[in-house]
């Protein structure tokens, strides 16, 4: 639950909704989310969005993923067909909790993790830093994840919608 002191300024909504040259309604989701996200610590913003993606799942992903026809970009590599040459890298969905959501977006593949054999908490907080001038984040999370057994169960329950799924593996701090 997001505390009531968080809000999206009206100006941000005006900027976020626009028409492109083909007169199609286009939402710039980053412009809608950024004012809210920047009122939270970076890791909190990440956790709020991951919870949203997990709960909303495939229907929300399908709605957001309808913006680009990727068929003309399809390619085959090593016996695998990628519907789009860009994939989602590991680190965003560490525990494979939102595969249903991400598989509906315009990624050619999804990579979850980094997953360690045993669950671990990762580094002490704060461990995710917003670098505003560089428009980037610095990640020092330390492989916080639920562990291989739990992530495997999440993968088995997920619907990849035909997307390639990779799992980034790492070792525990204690091994």
C-alpha positions in Angstrom: 0.0 0.0 0.0 1.3 3.4 -1.0 1.1 6.0 1.8 -1.4 8.9 1.1 1.4 11.6 1.0 2.5 10.2 -2.4 0.8 11.8 -5.3 1.3 12.4 -9.0 1.4 16.1 -9.9 -1.3 17.1 -12.5 1.4 18.5 -14.8 3.0 15.1 -15.0 -0.2 13.6 -16.3 -0.5 16.2 -19.0 3.0 15.4 -20.2 2.5 11.7 -20.0 -0.5 11.5 -22.3 0.2 12.5 -25.9 -0.6 11.7 -29.5 2.0 10.5 -31.8 2.1 11.3 -35.5 -0.4 8.5 -36.4 -2.9 10.1 -34.0 -2.9 7.0 -31.7 -3.3 7.7 -28.0 0.1 7.0 -26.4 0.8 6.9 -22.7 4.4 7.5 -21.4 4.2 5.3 -18.4 7.6 6.4 -17.1 6.4 10.0 -16.9 3.3 8.8 -14.9 5.4 6.7 -12.6 8.5 8.9 -12.1 6.9 11.6 -9.9 5.6 8.9 -7.6 8.8 6.8 -7.6 11.0 9.8 -6.9 9.1 10.4 -3.6 10.3 7.0 -2.4 13.6 5.4 -1.7 14.7 3.6 -4.9 14.3 0.1 -3.4 10.9 0.9 -2.1 9.8 2.2 -5.5 11.1 -1.1 -7.0 9.2 -3.2 -4.5 6.0 -1.2 -5.0 6.2 -1.7 -8.8 7.1 -5.4 -8.6 4.1 -5.9 -6.3 1.9 -4.1 -8.8 3.3 -6.2 -11.7 2.9 -9.4 -9.7 -0.8 -8.6 -8.8 -1.8 -7.2 -12.1 0.0 -9.9 -14.1 -0.7 -10.7 -17.7 -3.7 -8.4 -18.3 -1.7 -5.3 -17.4 1.3 -6.5 -19.3 -0.9 -7.2 -22.4 -2.3 -3.7 -22.2 1.1 -2.1 -21.9 2.7 -4.4 -24.5 0.3 -3.5 -27.3 2.3 -0.5 -28.4 4.7 -2.1 -30.9 4.4 -4.6 -33.7 7.6 -6.7 -33.1 7.0 -9.4 -35.8 9.3 -7.7 -38.3 12.1 -7.8 -35.8 11.9 -11.6 -35.1 15.1 -13.5 -35.3 16.4 -17.0 -34.7 19.6 -17.7 -32.8 20.9 -21.2 -31.8 17.6 -22.8 -32.5 15.6 -20.3 -30.4 13.2 -17.8 -32.0 13.2 -14.3 -30.4 10.1 -12.3 -31.3 12.2 -9.1 -30.7 16.0 -8.7 -30.4 15.9 -7.0 -27.0 15.4 -9.0 -23.8 14.8 -8.1 -20.1 18.0 -8.6 -18.2 18.3 -10.2 -14.8 17.9 -8.1 -11.7 14.5 -6.6 -12.1 12.5 -9.7 -11.4 14.9 -11.5 -9.0 12.4 -14.1 -7.9 10.4 -14.8 -11.0 7.3 -13.3 -9.4 6.2 -11.2 -12.4 7.0 -13.4 -15.4 3.3 -13.3 -16.5 3.5 -9.5 -16.6 6.9 -9.2 -18.3 6.2 -11.9 -20.9 3.4 -9.8 -22.2 5.7 -6.8 -22.9 7.7 -6.4 -26.1 10.7 -8.3 -24.9 12.2 -11.1 -27.0 13.2 -12.9 -23.8 13.1 -12.6 -20.1 15.9 -13.3 -17.6 15.1 -13.6 -13.9 17.5 -13.7 -11.0 20.2 -13.6 -9.9 19.1 -16.8 -8.0 21.3 -18.5 -5.4 20.9 -22.1 -4.2 19.7 -20.9 -0.8 17.6 -17.8 0.1 19.6 -14.8 1.2 18.9 -11.3 2.3 21.7 -9.5 0.3 23.7 -6.5 1.4 22.6 -4.2 4.2 20.3 -1.2 3.2 20.6 1.2 1.6 21.9 -0.8 -1.4 20.1 0.8 -4.4 21.1 4.4 -5.2 19.5 6.9 -7.6 22.0 8.8 -9.7 19.8 11.6 -11.0 22.4 13.5 -13.0 23.4 10.3 -14.8 19.7 9.1 -15.1 20.7 5.8 -13.7 20.7 3.5 -10.6 23.6 2.0 -8.8 22.8 -1.5 -7.6 24.6 -3.0 -4.7 21.8 -5.4 -3.7 24.0 -8.5 -3.2 21.9 -11.2 -4.7 18.9 -10.8 -2.4 16.5 -13.6 -3.5 14.2 -16.3 -2.2 16.5 -19.2 -3.3 16.4 -21.7 -6.1 13.6 -23.9 -4.8 11.1 -21.0 -4.4 12.1 -19.4 -7.7 11.6 -22.7 -9.5 8.1 -22.9 -8.1 7.4 -19.4 -9.3 8.6 -20.3 -12.8 6.4 -23.4 -12.9 3.4 -21.4 -11.9 4.1 -18.7 -14.5 2.8 -18.3 -18.1 5.7 -17.2 -20.3 3.4 -16.7 -23.3 6.0 -18.5 -25.5 8.8 -16.2 -24.5 12.3 -17.5 -23.9 13.1 -17.5 -20.1 16.6 -17.4 -18.8 17.7 -17.8 -15.2 20.8 -16.0 -13.9 22.5 -18.1 -11.3 24.9 -16.9 -8.5 26.5 -18.3 -5.4 25.5 -17.7 -1.9 27.7 -15.5 0.3 28.2 -18.4 2.6 29.4 -20.9 -0.1 
